[in-house]
C-alpha cells in the first residue's frame, strides 16, 4: 500500500510530506484548495505525461516520491521489475521517484527512478496498474475500460484461465505444425521435377564426404611425380642391378665376412659395413615407395582433375561446399520421400490439430458457462447496491458474448463488457458512454463492492465520488467506501461530511497566501480537528454550534 508521498515544487505545493496508513483515508478542503494537485502529483510519479505547468512558478526543478510497502511485492510488479532488471530486495519498500526540470520556460525534461535506479516513465506506468487504481470524474481506465472486464469477471467466478490458456497453446502449436508441413509439401511438389533432375545429377556423380581433399592430394602427388621423375630415374642406378652401389656394398660385406675373424679391426669393419648395407637397403625401400607414389599416370591425372572439376561445379550450383554435397543429396531424397508420405503425415497432423481444437473448445465452453453463471450473480449483486446510491432507476448488465473464431485466444472465446441503462426503457450501453461523472463513480463503487475484488491495485482512490449527492446517499457511499477499504487501503477526495466521517484518517487540504506567494498544504487532523472540519463542511464559512453537534453525531454514528 501507499505509505508516504513527498512532493517538492509541484504547482502550489512548495514542500509536502504525507504519511498514509491502511483503511479508509479521506481528503477534504474548500473548493480550489488544491486537492487535484495531490492527484496530479501522484499521477506524475506513476508515469503520467510530464508537463512544465506542474513545476512551481519561479522554480526550475520539481519532484514527487511515492513509497509503497508490502509483505510481498505483487506478482505483476515483481515480473515488471525483473524484466527491467531493477533490483528490489525482499521486504524493502518500493520507492518511486519522478523529477522534472524546466529551464527558462523551455520543454520540460523528466527522470524516473525505482529505489534510486533510473527507469523510464513507461515502467512507472506499467507498475501503476498494480499499485494505484484511480477513479475520478473523467476516468477512462480501471473498471471503465472494457479491456479489463473479462479478467474481473473471471476472478469473480474463480475461473481456471490457466487450463484454457494451456489448451489454446497446444492447439495453436498443432495448427502451426500442420501449416508448416503443408507448406513444405506444397513447396516440394512445386519443385519435384527440379529435385528429381538435381538428384539424378548428384546420384550419377555420387560424391563422398572428404573426397575433394583426397583427390586434391592425389593430384598434387602425381604432379610432383611428373616433376621429379627425371631425378628419381637418375638415382635408380644406385640400387638397381648387379653393378649398383648397393650390390657392391653387399659383395664387399660377403668377402670381409670370410676374413673378419683374423683380426679385431676387420670384425669392426664388417660390423660397420653391415650397418651400411642395412641403411642402404632401407634407403632403397624408401626410394622404391616414393617412385611408386609419385608415378605419373597421365590418364589417372586427367580422371582426377575431371572429377574435381565436376564436384566443384556441382557445389557452386548448389551453393555449398563439396563436402556438403552428400548432405544435399539426402535432403533431396527426404523431400521426395516427404512428397510420397505427405498425405499420411498431413492426415496425422490434421487429426492431432482437431483433437487439440476439440479440447480447447470444450475448456472454453466450460469457461463460457461459468462466466454466464457468474455474470448473473454479479448483476444481482450490483443491482442490490444501486438503489442506496440513488441509482434506483438504473440497470446493470454483464454482457458475455461469443467472439468470432479469429478472435478466440488463451482467455477463451468470449468477450465481456459491463453495460448500464440509467433510465427505464433505455438501451444498455458501455459505462463511460452513458453515465454522468457522479453516476459513473457511484456505478464503479457499486461494482467494486459487488465484486469484493481480490487481486486489484494495492491502493484505490475515489475522486469526488459523492459530487451532487447528500444525505442518505452520501451516507450509503461512505458506508460502502469504508466496507471496501476492509483490510486494504482506500483514499477518497470528498466534499461530503457523511463520507468524511467514515474515514479512519482525515487530511485537510488548505491554500494560504503571503503577499504574492500562494501555497497549498495538507494537515493530518486529530479528533478535534476532524470535528471542526466536518462542521465546516456542514455549515459553510461560519461554523455554528449546531454544525459542531451534527459533526459529533456523524462521528459517533460510525
C-alpha positions in Angstrom: 0.0 0.0 0.0 1.0 3.7 -0.3 2.7 4.7 2.9 4.3 8.1 2.0 4.1 10.8 -0.6 6.8 13.5 -0.8 6.1 16.5 -3.1 8.5 19.3 -4.0 7.7 22.4 -6.1 4.6 21.0 -7.8 2.2 23.9 -8.8 1.2 25.5 -5.4 2.9 22.9 -3.3 6.3 24.1 -2.1 7.2 21.1 0.1 4.9 18.4 1.5 5.4 15.1 3.2 2.4 12.9 3.8 2.1 9.5 5.6 -0.7 7.1 4.9 -2.0 4.0 6.6 -4.4 1.2 5.9 -8.1 1.5 5.8 -10.2 4.5 4.6 -8.4 7.8 4.4 -10.4 11.0 3.4 -9.1 14.2 2.0 -11.3 17.3 2.3 -10.9 21.1 1.8 -12.6 24.0 0.3 -13.1 24.2 -3.5 -9.9 25.4 -5.2 -7.7 24.4 -2.2 -5.6 22.1 -4.4 -6.9 18.6 -4.0 -6.4 18.0 -7.7 -2.7 18.9 -7.3 -2.2 15.9 -5.0 -3.7 13.6 -7.6 -1.7 15.2 -10.4 1.5 14.8 -8.3 0.7 11.1 -7.7 -0.2 10.6 -11.3 3.2 12.1 -12.3 5.2 9.6 -10.2 3.1 6.8 -11.6 4.2 7.7 -15.2 1.7 10.3 -16.4 2.9 12.8 -19.0 5.4 15.4 -17.7 4.2 19.0 -18.1 6.1 22.1 -17.5 3.0 23.6 -15.9 3.4 21.3 -13.0 6.7 23.0 -11.9 6.0 25.7 -9.3 6.3 29.2 -10.6 9.8 30.6 -10.0 11.4 27.1 -9.7 13.2 25.1 -12.3 13.0 21.7 -10.6 10.3 19.6 -9.0 10.0 16.1 -7.8 7.5 13.6 -6.4 8.4 10.5 -4.4 5.9 7.7 -3.5 6.7 4.9 -1.1 4.8 1.6 -1.2 5.2 -1.2 1.4 4.1 -4.8 1.0 4.6 -8.0 2.9 5.4 -9.3 -0.6 5.5 -7.4 -3.8 2.5 -8.1 -6.1 3.4 -10.6 -8.8 2.9 -8.2 -11.8 5.2 -5.7 -10.1 7.9 -8.3 -9.5 7.7 -9.5 -13.1 7.9 -6.0 -14.5 10.9 -5.2 -12.3 12.7 -8.4 -13.2 12.1 -7.7 -16.9 13.5 -4.2 -16.5 16.5 -5.6 -14.4 15.6 -3.4 -11.4 16.6 -5.0 -8.1 14.3 -4.6 -5.1 15.3 -6.7 -2.1 12.5 -8.8 -0.3 10.9 -6.7 2.4 12.4 -3.5 1.1 10.0 -0.6 0.4 9.2 0.2 -3.2 10.2 3.8 -3.8 9.1 5.5 -7.0 10.5 8.9 -7.8 10.0 11.3 -10.7 11.9 14.6 -11.1 11.1 17.4 -13.5 13.4 20.1 -14.8 12.0 23.1 -16.7 14.7 25.6 -17.6 13.7 29.1 -18.7 10.2 28.1 -19.8 11.6 25.6 -22.3 10.5 22.0 -22.8 10.3 20.0 -19.5 12.6 17.0 -19.0 11.8 14.2 -16.6 13.6 11.4 -15.0 12.2 8.3 -13.2 13.7 6.1 -10.5 12.7 2.9 -8.7 14.7 2.6 -5.5 17.2 5.1 -6.9 17.7 3.0 -10.1 17.0 5.0 -13.2 13.9 3.9 -15.2 11.7 5.2 -18.0 8.2 6.6 -17.5 6.9 3.5 -19.3 8.0 1.3 -16.5 6.3 3.6 -13.9 3.1 3.4 -15.9 3.3 -0.4 -16.0 3.8 -0.6 -12.3 1.0 1.8 -11.6 -1.7 -0.7 -12.7 -0.9 -2.9 -9.7 -0.1 -0.1 -7.2 -2.9 2.6 -7.5 -6.4 2.4 -9.0 -7.8 5.9 -9.5 -11.5 6.6 -10.2 -12.4 10.1 -11.0 -15.0 12.1 -12.8 -13.4 11.6 -16.2 -11.6 8.3 -15.6 -11.3 6.1 -18.6 -9.2 3.4 -17.0 -9.8 0.7 -14.4 -13.3 -0.6 -14.3 -14.5 1.7 -17.1 -12.1 0.2 -19.6 -13.7 -2.9 -21.3 -10.4 -4.5 -21.8 -10.2 -5.4 -18.1 -13.8 -6.6 -17.7 -13.2 -10.2 -18.7 -10.4 -10.6 -16.1 -12.6 -9.0 -13.4 -15.5 -11.4 -14.2 -13.1 -14.4 -14.2 -11.7 -13.5 -10.8 -15.3 -13.1 -9.5 -16.2 -16.5 -11.0 -13.0 -18.2 -9.7 -12.3 -19.4 -13.3 -9.3 -21.6 -14.3 -7.9 -19.4 -17.1 -4.5 -21.3 -16.9 -6.1 -24.5 -18.2 -7.8 -22.8 -21.1 -4.6 -20.9 -22.0 -2.6 -24.2 -21.9 -5.2 -25.9 -24.2 -5.0 -22.8 -26.5 -1.2 -23.0 -26.7 -1.4 -26.8 -27.5 -4.0 -26.2 -30.3 -2.0 -23.3 -31.8 1.2 -25.4 -31.8 -0.7 -28.3 -33.5 -2.1 -25.9 -36.1 1.3 -24.4 -36.7 2.9 -27.8 -37.2 0.1 -28.7 -39.7 0.5 -25.4 -41.6 4.3 -25.8 -41.8 4.0 -29.4 -43.1 1.5 -28.4 -45.7 3.7 -25.6 -46.9 6.8 -27.8 -47.0 4.9 -30.5 -49.1 3.4 -27.9 -51.4 6.8 -26.4 -52.0 8.4 -29.8 -52.5 5.7 -30.7 -55.0 6.3 -27.5 -56.9 10.0 -28.3 -57.1 9.6 -32.0 -57.7 10.8 -32.1 -61.3 13.7 -29.9 -60.4 14.5 -32.1 -57.4 14.5 -35.2 -59.5 16.9 -33.7 -62.1 19.2 -32.4 -59.4 19.2 -35.8 -57.5 19.9 -37.7 -60.8 22.8 -35.5 -61.4 24.2 -35.9 -57.9 23.5 -39.6 -57.9 25.4 -40.1 -61.2 28.4 -38.4 -59.6 27.8 -39.9 -56.1 30.0 -37.5 -54.2 31.6 -38.8 -50.9 32.4 -36.7 -47.8 36.2 -36.0 -47.7 36.6 -36.9 -51.4 37.8 -33.5 -52.5 40.7 -33.5 -50.1 41.8 -37.0 -51.1 41.6 -36.2 -54.8 43.5 -32.9 -54.4 46.3 -34.7 -52.5 46.5 -37.5 -55.1 46.6 -34.9 -57.9 49.3 -33.0 -56.1 51.4 -36.1 -55.6 51.1 -37.1 -59.3 52.1 -33.6 -60.4 55.1 -33.8 -58.1 55.9 -37.2 -59.6 55.9 -35.7 -63.1 58.3 -33.1 -62.0 60.6 -35.5 -60.1 60.6 -38.4 -62.5 63.9 -37.5 -64.1 65.7 -37.2 -60.7 64.3 -40.5 -59.5 65.4 -42.2 -62.7 69.0 -40.9 -62.3 69.0 -42.2 -58.7 67.8 -45.7 -59.7 71.4 -46.8 -60.7 72.5 -46.5 -57.1 70.5 -49.6 -56.1 69.2 -51.2 -59.3 71.2 -54.0 -61.0 74.4 -56.0 -60.3 76.7 -53.0 -60.8 74.8 -50.7 -58.4 76.5 -49.2 -55.3 74.3 -51.3 -53.1 75.3 -54.5 -54.9 78.9 -53.6 -54.4 78.4 -53.0 -50.7 76.8 -56.4 -50.3 79.6 -58.1 -52.2 82.2 -56.4 -50.1 80.4 -57.4 -46.9 80.4 -61.1 -48.1 84.2 -61.0 -48.7 85.0 -59.3 -45.5 82.9 -61.8 -43.6 85.4 -64.6 -44.7 88.4 -62.9 -43.1 86.9 -60.8 -40.3 87.9 -63.4 -37.7 91.6 -62.9 -38.4 91.9 -59.5 -36.7 89.7 -57.4 -34.5 89.7 -54.3 -36.7 88.4 -56.5 -39.6 85.5 -57.6 -37.4 84.7 -54.0 -36.6 84.9 -53.0 -40.2 82.5 -55.9 -41.0 80.0 -54.5 -38.4 80.2 -51.0 -39.9 79.7 -52.4 -43.4 76.7 -54.5 -42.3 75.2 -51.3 -40.9 75.8 -49.5 -44.1 74.1 -52.4 -46.1 71.1 -52.2 -43.8 70.8 -48.4 -44.1 71.3 -48.6 -47.8 68.6 -51.3 -48.0 66.2 -49.1 -46.1 67.0 -46.2 -48.4 66.3 -48.5 -51.4 62.9 -49.3 -50.0 62.1 -45.6 -49.4 63.1 -44.7 -52.9 61.0 -47.5 -54.4 58.0 -46.4 -52.3 58.5 -42.8 -53.4 58.8 -43.9 -57.0 55.6 -45.9 -56.7 53.7 -43.0 -55.0 54.9 -40.4 -57.5 54.2 -42.5 -60.5 52.9 -40.2 -63.2 49.9 -41.7 -65.0 48.6 -39.1 -67.4 45.2 -40.9 -67.7 44.7 -41.1 -64.0 45.7 -37.5 -63.5 43.2 -36.5 -66.1 40.5 -38.6 -64.4 41.2 -36.9 -61.1 41.2 -33.4 -62.5 37.9 -34.1 -64.3 36.3 -35.5 -61.1 37.5 -32.5 -59.1 36.1 -30.1 -61.7 32.7 -31.9 -61.8 32.4 -31.9 -57.9 33.3 -28.3 -57.6 30.9 -27.3 -60.4 28.0 -29.0 -58.6 29.0 -27.4 -55.3 28.8 -24.0 -56.9 25.5 -24.9 -58.5 24.0 -25.8 -55.1 25.8 -23.0 -53.3 27.6 -25.2 -50.8 31.0 -26.8 -50.1 32.0 -30.1 -51.9 31.9 -32.0 -48.7 28.2 -30.8 -48.2 27.0 -32.4 -51.4 26.2 -35.8 -49.8 24.0 -34.0 -47.3 22.3 -32.1 -50.2 21.6 -35.5 -51.8 20.0 -36.7 -48.5 17.9 -33.5 -48.2 16.6 -34.0 -51.8 15.8 -37.7 -51.1 14.0 -36.7 -47.9 12.0 -34.0 -49.7 10.9 -36.5 -52.3 10.1 -39.1 -49.7 8.0 -36.5 -47.9 6.0 -35.9 -51.0 5.3 -39.7 -51.2 4.5 -39.9 -47.5 2.9 -36.5 -47.4 -0.7 -37.5 -47.3 -0.2 -39.8 -44.4 1.8 -37.2 -42.4 -0.8 -34.5 -43.2 -3.6 -36.8 -42.0 -1.8 -37.4 -38.7 -1.2 -33.7 -38.1 -4.8 -32.9 -39.0 -6.0 -35.4 -36.5 -3.8 -34.0 -33.8 -4.9 -30.4 -34.6 -8.6 -31.5 -34.5 -8.1 -33.2 -31.2 -6.3 -30.2 -29.7 -9.1 -27.9 -31.1 -11.8 -30.1 -29.5 -10.0 -30.0 -26.1 -9.7 -26.2 -26.3 -13.3 -25.8 -27.4 -14.5 -28.0 -24.5 -12.5 -26.0 -22.0 -13.5 -22.6 -23.5 -17.2 -23.7 -23.5 -17.0 -24.7 -19.9 -15.4 -21.4 -19.1 -18.2 -19.6 -21.0 -20.8 -21.4 -18.9 -19.0 -20.4 -15.8 -18.8 -16.8 -16.9 -22.5 -16.7 -17.8 -23.5 -18.0 -14.4 -21.1 -15.6 -12.6 -22.5 -12.7 -14.8 -26.0 -13.4 -13.5 -24.8 -13.4 -9.9 -22.8 -10.2 -10.4 -25.7 -8.4 -12.0 -27.9 -9.3 -9.0 -25.2 -8.2 -6.6 -24.7 -4.8 -8.3 -28.5 -4.3 -8.5 -28.7 -4.5 -4.7 -26.1 -1.7 -4.4 -27.7 0.7 -6.9 -30.8 2.0 -5.0 -28.9 3.1 -1.9 -26.6 5.1 -4.2 -29.5 6.9 -5.8 -29.3 4.9 -8.9 -32.6 3.0 -8.4 -33.8 3.7 -11.9 -30.6 2.3 -13.4 -29.9 -1.3 -14.5 -26.6 -3.1 -14.8 -25.7 -6.0 -17.1 -22.7 -8.1 -17.6 -22.7 -8.9 -21.3 -20.9 -12.2 -22.2 -20.8 -12.6 -26.0 -19.2 -15.3 -28.1 -16.4 -13.9 -30.3 -15.8 -14.8 -33.9 -13.2 -17.6 -34.2 -10.5 -15.3 -35.4 -10.6 -13.5 -32.0 -10.5 -16.6 -29.8 -7.5 -16.8 -27.6 -5.9 -18.0 -24.4 -8.7 -16.4 -22.4 -11.4 -18.3 -24.2 -13.9 -17.4 -26.9 -15.9 -14.7 -25.0 -16.0 -11.0 -24.9 -17.1 -9.4 -21.6 -18.3 -5.9 -21.1 -20.1 -4.2 -18.3 -23.2 -2.2 -19.5 -25.7 0.1 -17.9 -29.0 1.7 -18.5 -29.6 4.8 -16.5 -33.3 5.3 -17.4 -36.3 3.0 -17.6 -36.7 1.6 -21.2 -33.3 3.0 -22.3 -30.9 0.7 -24.1 -27.8 -0.7 -22.4 -24.6 1.0 -23.3 -20.9 1.0 -22.0 -20.3 2.6 -18.6 -18.3 5.6 -19.9 -20.8 6.3 -22.8 -23.9 6.9 -20.8 -23.3 7.8 -17.2 -22.5 11.3 -15.9 -19.4 11.9 -13.8 -21.2 11.4 -10.5 -23.2 8.4 -11.7 -20.2 6.8 -13.2 -18.3 7.0 -9.9 -21.2 5.5 -8.0 -21.6 2.7 -10.5 -17.9 1.9 -10.1 -18.3 1.9 -6.3 -21.3 -0.4 -6.6 -19.4 -2.7 -8.9 -16.4 -2.8 -6.7 -18.4 -3.6 -3.7 -20.3 -6.4 -5.5 -17.1 -7.8 -6.9 -15.5 -7.8 -3.4 -12.4 -7.7 -5.7 -9.2 -9.5 -4.8 -6.0 -9.1 -6.7 -6.7 -5.5 -7.8 -4.4 -2.5 -7.2 -3.0 -2.1 -3.7 -4.4 1.4 -3.2 -7.8 2.6 -4.5 -8.5 6.3 -4.8 -12.0 7.8 -5.4 -12.0 11.4 -6.5 -15.2 13.2 -5.5 -17.4 10.2 -5.9 -20.1 12.0 -3.8 -20.4 15.0 -6.1 -24.0 16.1 -6.5 -25.4 13.9 -3.7 -26.0 14.3 0.0 -28.0 12.9 3.0 -28.8 9.2 2.9 -27.0 8.7 -0.5 -23.8 10.2 0.9 -24.1 8.1 4.0 -24.5 5.0 1.8 -21.4 6.0 -0.2 -19.4 6.4 3.0 -20.5 3.1 4.4 -19.6 1.3 1.2 -16.2 3.0 0.9 -15.4 2.0 4.5 -16.5 -1.6 3.8 -14.5 -1.7 0.6 -11.4 -0.4 2.4 -11.6 -3.5 4.6 -8.1 -4.9 5.1 -6.7 -2.8 2.3 -6.2 0.9 1.6 -8.7 3.3 0.1 -8.4 7.1 -0.2 -11.4 9.4 -1.0 -11.3 13.0 -2.0 -14.7 14.2 -0.8 -17.0 17.2 -0.2 -19.4 15.1 1.8 -19.4 15.3 5.6 -21.1 11.9 5.7 -18.2 10.3 3.7 -15.6 12.2 5.7 -16.9 10.9 9.0 -16.3 7.4 7.8 -12.5 7.9 7.4 -10.0 6.2 9.6 -7.6 9.1 8.9 -8.6 12.6 7.8 -6.5 15.0 5.9 -7.5 18.6 5.2 -6.1 20.5 2.2 -5.8 24.2 2.5 -4.4 27.1 0.5 -2.6 30.1 2.1 -1.1 33.3 0.8 1.7 35.5 1.9 1.9 38.6 -0.2 2.1 37.4 -3.8 3.1 33.8 -2.8 0.4 31.2 -2.6 0.9 27.8 -1.1 -1.1 24.6 -0.7 -0.6 22.5 2.4 -2.1 19.3 3.8 -2.6 18.6 7.5 -3.5 15.3 9.2 -6.3 16.1 11.7 -6.8 14.8 15.2 -10.2 14.1 16.6 -10.9 17.8 17.5 -9.7 18.9 14.1 -11.9 16.3 12.4 -15.0 17.7 14.3 -14.2 21.2 13.2 -13.6 20.3 9.6 -16.8 18.2 9.3 -18.7 21.1 11.0 -17.3 23.4 8.3 -18.4 21.0 5.6 -21.9 21.0 7.1 -22.4 24.7 7.7 -20.1 26.5 5.2 -18.0 29.6 6.0 -19.5 30.2 9.5 -19.2 27.2 11.8 -22.2 27.0 14.2 -22.7 25.1 17.4 -25.5 23.2 15.6 -22.9 22.2 12.9 -20.4 21.0 15.6 -23.2 19.0 17.3 -24.1 17.4 14.0 -20.5 16.6 13.3 -20.3 14.9 16.6 -23.3 12.8 15.8 -21.8 11.8 12.4 -18.5 10.8 14.0 -20.3 8.9 16.8 -22.5 7.2 14.3 -19.6 5.4 12.6 
